[in-house]
Amino acid sequence: MHIFINEDPVDIVIEEEKTIGDVLAGIDAWLAGSENQISGLRINDESICLSAMTKAFERSLEHIDSLNITVSTWDSLAVEALLNSQETLSSYAASSFDDKAHIKKVWEESAAARFLAEFIPDIFALLVKTLSSEANAGEMAQIIDERTREFTDTNSEMRTLGKLISNLAKRLEELPLDIQTAQDRKVAETVRIFSLAVDKLLRIIHILKIQNVNIENVAIDNQPFSLFIEKFTALLGEFLAAYEGNDVVLLGDLAEYELSPRLLKLYTAMGSIIL
């Protein structure tokens, strides 16, 4: 049997493997840690759709002359899943009431939905809510556009984020005064914007790692990048707990003296790598 990965022949010796699933399990183990995943399969001249993959795993290797395996990067699969879901949203928004349930069902059974459910669960949950007519499809489309740009135009998203972070750092410094003057609405808005900005920053860090951008060699405050992130996320947890627990003194201190300067340093360090 001849085995190909992305159309290139590979020298894999079949020993104890009895089924296609056995072969793919070995290749999957080989790919582990590489941010690559099996995304397609052709048996002899028969293309196997993702929904039929599980059944194909059980097929014996007897009478199989060739196995062509498609391997894709994680970020390319993410973009494909997001774009597929964006098309579903467009169809859903333009469809009649009677067709909406069918569109939702088809999407939920798709490879895009399975990928998002496993790897980007917040987007999956929002899409399920939107396709259940519980959220605005236009707003969801904007969220997916932003997430897609984070993969396809990371530098531009970082530049856009920089403007927000500059203003946000100032708001964090002013948070103790806002608390003292009982500006509850502004305090809540600052916490909300901060959470969204940090989530986006951490997503971009993850994307950069997937794209093999070497960020671990960057030191922040004479600390390794990973250690700085670890401490920063711990402080973030304390900050959100203080807000939920109405510990206004701790909330203000963390915002002004810990998170504001660290947020600026983190963004500056990341910008030095990709901007």
N, C-alpha and C positions, 0 to 999 in steps of 0.2 A: 504494500500500500504506500502511495506517495502522499506526503503531508506538506502542505503549503501554509505559510502565514503571510497574509497580505500579498498573495500571489508568488511569493518567493519560496523556493523549496527549502525545507529544513531537514536536518539529519537526525531524525528521532527513531530510535530502534524500539520496535514493539516487542515486549517480552511477556509480561503477565497480563497485559491489558486485554480485555475480552470485548468491551463495548466502546462505543464512541464516548460515552460518559467517562470511562476510565482514562481515555486519551486526553479529553478536555480538562479533567481534574488535574492531570499532571502539568498541562500547559498553564492552567490557572494558578497553580502553585508556583510555577516558574515566573509568572508575571507579578506575583505578590510583591508589593512594595514599590513597583515601578510606575504606579498611577496609570497603568494601561489595563484594559479589560477586553474580554472576548465580546464582540458586538455582532458577529455574523458567522454563518456557517454554510458551506456548500458541500454536499455529499455527492461524489461523482459529478454529474452535471445538474444536480437538483439543489436549488437554493432553499434553505430552510428559514422560514420566518421566525422571529423571536418567540412568538406565541406557541410555535411547535417545537421549540428547542428541547423542552423537558422530555417529550416523547421520543425525540431523536436520540437522546442520551442512552436510551435502552437498546438501541439497535446494535446488533452484533457486528463485529468487524469483518465477518465473512462476506465475500462478494462485494466488498468496498474497495475500489481501485484508487480513489483519491479523496482526500479530505482537505478542503481549503478553508482556513480559519481567518476571519477578519478580526484584527485587533485595533482598537481605537484608544486614543488618550482620554483620560477622565474629563478634561475640560471640553474636548470636542463633543463628547457624549452629553455633557451638561448643556452645551449650547443647542445641540440638536433637540434635546428634550424640551428646553424652554421655547424654541421656535415652533416646535410641533404643538405645544400647548397654546402658544399665541394664535396659531391658525385655528385651533379648536375654539378659542374665545371668540374669534371673529365670526366663525360659523354659528356659534351659540347666540351671539348678539343679534345676528341677522335672521335667525330661524323663527319659525312659528312656535307657539307654546307647545303644540303637540310633538314637535321634533326635538325639543330641548332635552327631554329625558333620554332619548336615544343617543344624542350627541354626548351627553355625560357618561352613559354606559360604555360607549365605544372608547372614549378617552380613558376611562378607569381601567379598561382591559388592555391598554396600549403599553408598548415598551417605554414610552416617555413617562407615563404615570408611574410605572414600576420604578424607573430610575429616580424620579423625584421623590417618591415615597421613601426610598432607601437612603438617598444621599442629600436631598434638599427638602426635608420634611416640612419646613415652614411654608415654602411655596406650594407644596402638594396640598397642605391643609387649606390654604387660602383659595386654591383652585377648586377644591371640592366644595367649599362654601359658596364660591361664585357660581359654579355650575349647578348649584342647588337653589339658585335665585335668592341667595341670602346676602349677596354683596354685589357691588357695582362692577360690571364687566370692564368698563372703561378704566376704572382705577386699577383693576387687576392687570390690565394690559400695560399700563404705565410701570407698574412694579416689575413685570417680566422684562420690559424694555430695559429698565435700569440694571437688572441682574444680568441680562445678556451683555450689556455694554461693559460690565465689570470683567467679563471674560474676553471680549473682543476688542475693547478699547480701554484697557486698564489705566494707561497714562492719563487719558482725558478725565476719567472718573476720579483719579487721584487729585488732579488739578482742581476739579469742581469741589471735591471734598475739602481741599485746603482752605477755600474761602469760608466754608462753614465752620471749620475747626478754629480758625482765627477768631471768629465772632463768639464761638462757643466757649473758648478758653476765657474770654473776658466775662461772659455770663457766669461761668463757674466761680471766678474771682469775686463777682458781685453777689453770689448766692447768700452768704451770711447776712448781708444788708437787706436783701430781699426777704429773708426769713424774719429778721428783726422788725421790718416795716409791714409784716403780714401781707406781702404780695403773693398770696398762695397760688394764684393762677400762673404768675410768671415762674415761680419755683417749679410747679408741675410741668410747665412747658420746657424749662431748662433740663429737667431730668429726662423728659421724653426725647428731646433733641439729642441729648448726650448719649442715651441708650442706642438710638438709631445710628448716630455717627460712629460709635465704637463698634457696633455690629458690622457696619459696612467696612470699617478699617480692618477688622479681624477677618472678614471674608476675603478682602483683597490680599491680606497676608497669606491666607490659605491658597489663593489662586497663584500667587507668585511662587510659592513652594512647588505647586503642581507644574508650573511652567519652567521649573528648574532655575529660577532666579536665586542666586546665592545671597540670602539675607542673613544667614546665621553668622557670617563673618563680621557683621556690623555690630559695634559695641555702642551702648547707650549708657551714659553715666558710668563709664568704666565697667559695665556689666555686659556679659554675653546677651545677644538679642533674645534668646529663649528665656533666660532668667528674668530679664526686664519684663517680657510679656507675662510671665508667670506671676510676678509681683503686681503688675498692672491689673490683671484680671482678678486677682485676689482683692485688691482695693476696690475694684468695680463691684464685686459681690458685697463688700462691706457698705459701700455707698448706697446700693439699692436696698439692702437690709435696713439701713438707717432711715431711708425714706419711708419704707413700708412700716417701720416701727415708730415713726414720728420722732426719732432722736435728732432733733434739729441742730443741737450743738455739734454732734459728730458729723452730721450731714454737711454743715457749713465748713467745718475744718477740713474734711476730706476733699471737698470741692475746691477750696481756695488754695490749700497748701500741698495737696498730694496729686489730685487728678488733673487740674489745669496745667501745671508745668510738665507733668509726665505726658499728657496728651500732645502737647506741642513738640516735645522732644521725640516722641514716637513718630509723629507725622514727618518731622524734619529728617529723621534717620531714614525713613522709607523713601522720602522724596529724593534723598541723595543717591539712592540706588536706581530709581527708574525714571526720574524726571530730568 
